[in-house]
């Protein structure tokens, strides 16, 4: 009966041999695929190679932390604004355009 050490050595040798065979066959498989793609006019889109694995919005949202910011302002009619960067909501912009002070709409903690 072989020892564990001998079996591990055999596994390593067989894995090395399998990797060599795979590398040799890989080139032939790629050449065959390229030939068939050219012959049949297959596009990357048809093979779904041009489509990311997950949509851009999904990837972007995944790393953003997830929680919504706490609202700092309200107009008393169900509209809220956290006061962050970016475009102001229409109701906030309207207050500012009419000469109002947005601080008058701050939510008191």
C-alpha positions in Angstrom: 0.0 0.0 0.0 1.5 3.4 -1.0 2.1 6.0 1.6 0.3 9.4 1.8 3.5 11.1 0.6 3.7 8.8 -2.4 0.1 9.4 -3.3 0.5 13.2 -3.0 3.6 12.9 -5.3 1.5 11.0 -7.8 -1.3 13.5 -7.6 1.1 16.4 -8.3 2.6 14.5 -11.3 -0.8 13.7 -12.7 -2.0 17.3 -12.2 1.2 18.6 -14.0 0.5 16.2 -16.9 -3.1 17.2 -17.1 -2.1 20.9 -17.2 0.4 20.2 -20.0 -2.3 18.4 -22.1 -4.8 21.1 -21.4 -2.3 23.8 -22.6 -1.6 21.8 -25.8 -5.2 21.2 -26.6 -6.2 24.8 -25.7 -4.5 26.2 -28.8 -6.3 23.8 -31.1 -9.7 24.6 -29.5 -9.1 28.3 -29.9 -8.1 27.9 -33.5 -11.2 25.7 -34.2 -13.5 28.2 -32.5 -12.1 31.2 -34.4 -12.5 29.2 -37.7 -16.2 28.5 -36.9 -16.9 32.0 -35.7 -15.5 33.4 -39.0 -17.3 30.8 -41.1 -20.7 31.4 -39.5 -20.2 35.2 -38.9 -20.9 34.8 -35.2 -20.7 38.1 -33.2 -19.5 38.7 -29.6 -23.0 39.9 -28.8 -24.5 36.6 -30.0 -22.0 34.8 -27.7 -22.8 37.4 -24.9 -19.2 38.3 -24.6 -19.9 42.1 -24.9 -22.3 42.2 -22.0 -21.0 42.7 -18.5 -21.8 40.0 -16.0 -23.9 42.4 -14.1 -25.5 45.7 -15.1 -23.5 48.9 -14.4 -26.1 50.3 -12.0 -26.0 47.1 -10.0 -22.2 47.2 -9.7 -22.2 50.8 -8.8 -24.9 50.5 -6.1 -23.2 47.5 -4.5 -20.3 49.6 -3.3 -22.1 52.7 -2.3 -23.0 51.8 1.3 -26.7 51.5 0.7 -28.4 53.7 3.3 -30.3 56.9 2.3 -29.1 60.1 4.0 -31.2 61.5 6.8 -33.5 64.4 5.6 -32.5 67.9 6.9 -35.3 69.9 5.3 -39.0 69.6 4.6 -41.7 71.8 3.1 -44.4 70.3 5.4 -46.1 68.7 2.3 -44.3 65.4 2.3 -41.2 66.6 0.5 -37.8 66.1 2.1 -34.2 66.9 1.2 -31.0 65.8 2.9 -29.1 68.9 1.7 -26.3 66.9 0.0 -24.3 67.5 -3.2 -25.9 67.5 -6.6 -29.1 69.0 -7.9 -31.6 70.5 -5.5 -35.1 69.3 -5.6 -37.6 71.5 -7.5 -39.4 72.6 -4.3 -36.1 73.7 -2.7 -35.0 75.5 -5.9 -38.4 77.3 -6.0 -38.0 78.5 -2.5 -34.5 79.9 -3.3 -35.7 81.5 -6.6 -38.5 83.3 -4.7 -36.0 84.8 -2.3 -36.8 82.4 0.6 -34.3 81.0 3.0 -34.0 77.2 2.9 -32.8 77.2 6.6 -36.4 78.1 7.6 -37.4 74.7 6.4 -34.7 72.8 8.4 -36.0 69.9 10.5 -35.3 70.4 14.1 -33.7 67.4 15.8 
